[in-house]
Amino acid sequence: DVVRDASVKHDLDPKLIASMIHVESKWNQAAVSPKGAKGLMQLTPVVYRQYGIDDPFDIEQNIHTGTAYMAYLLDRFNGNLALALAAYNCGPTRVAEHKGLPPIKETRDYVKRVLKHYRKGAAPADLPPRSS
C-alpha cells in the first residue's frame, strides 16, 4: 500500500518504484550500502536529510522520500527514465556533467536492471491487489 500511495501522490507508476526497490535492496528494509545508503530505496544521507526524514529505515518515510526524489529527477531530466535512474544511482550532478549516462559500470548496470524488471511489467515481488 505504501508503494501505491507514494506513487499516486507523485504521479509515478508503482511498478517502477517496486522495480527500483527490488534492485536497490531486494525488499530488505534494514539494508545499508557500503556508501551509507539506507532502507528499501537506499536513500543516501544527503537525500534523506534534504527531505527532512528522521528514520530512513521507516518504510513509509523511505518509500515516500525515494518516490518524491525520483519524481524530482524525472522532472529535472525531462522525463528521461534512464537518465533519472542513473541520477538516482550516482547523483544528478554526474549525469548533468556527462550530458547523459555516465561511464560508470555500476550505474549503467543499475539502469539496465531496473529497466529490465520494469519492462517485464511486474517487479519480482509483485504488488498485491489493493483491497477496496
N, C-alpha and C positions, 0 to 999 in steps of 0.2 A: 504493500500500500504506500509506503514512503517513496519508493521509486516512482510510482504513478503520480502521487501528489506533487512531488517536486517537478516532475516532467510537465505536468499540466500547468503548474504555476509559471514555468519558464518556457512554455511552448516548445518542448523538445519531445522526441519520440522516446517513450520509456524503454523500448528495446535497445536504443543507443546507449542509454545510461546503464542498463543491465549488462550490455556487452562490455562497456568500459569497466564496470565493477568486476566482472569476471576476469578480465585481463589484468586489471590493477592488483586485485587482492584475492582472487578466487573466492570471493564472498567471505573472507576472514576479517571480521570487524576489528580484530586485535593486530592486524598486520602492521609492521613497521619496516620501511625500506632502509637500506644502509645509509641513505641520504637524509633520513628523518621524516619521510612522508608517512602519514598515519591513516589508519582506518580503511574502510571499504573502498573509498575512492582515492586513497593515497594522497591526501591533502598535504602539501608542503607547509612548513611553519609560516612562510610568507603569506600563503593564501589563507590559511585559517586565521591568522592574526588580522589580515586585511579585512576579512569578513566578520571579525569580532566573535568567533565562536570560542567557547571556553573548554570544550571537550571534543577534540577531533575523533575520539573513539565512539562518541554517541552516534548511533545510527542515523537518527533524524538530522542532527546538525551536520554530520558528514555528507550525507546524500544531498541535502538541500544546498549546502555550500558548494559541493562539487558540481552539481547541476547548474547552479547560478553562475559559477565560474565558466563552465562550458558554454552556457548561453552567451556570456560576455565575449568569449573567444570566437564563437561563431559570428557574432556581430562585428568584432574587430577585423576578422579575416573575410568579411563579405559573404558569409555563408559557405565558405570553402571548408568542408568537413575534414579533409585530410590535413589542411593547414591548422585548423583548430585543434585537432587531435595531437598534432606534432607540438603545438604550443602548450597543450595540457601536459605533455610529457617532458619537454625540455625548456619550456618558458617561451612566452611570446616575443621576447627580445631577440632570441636566436633565430626564430622564424622570420621576423622582420629584417634582421641583418642579412640573412641569406636570400631574402625575397622568394622564399619557397621552403620546401623541405630541407632542413639542414643535413649535411653529410654525416650524420651521427647514426651509427648502426642501430643502437638501442631504440632511438626514436623512430627510425624507418620501420624496424621490426614491430614496434608497438602499434604504429598506424596500420600496418598490414594486418596484424592480429585482430585489432578491434574491428576494422572494416570487414574482415572475413566473417567474424561472428555476427556482426550486424547485418550483413548482406544475406546471410543464411535465413534471416527473418525471425530468428529466435536465438536468444542467448542460451548457453548451455544450462544455466539454472533458470529456465524459463519462468516468467512471471505467472503466478497462478491467476485464474479468472477472478475478477473482482466480484464480491458478493453484493447484492443490492439490498 
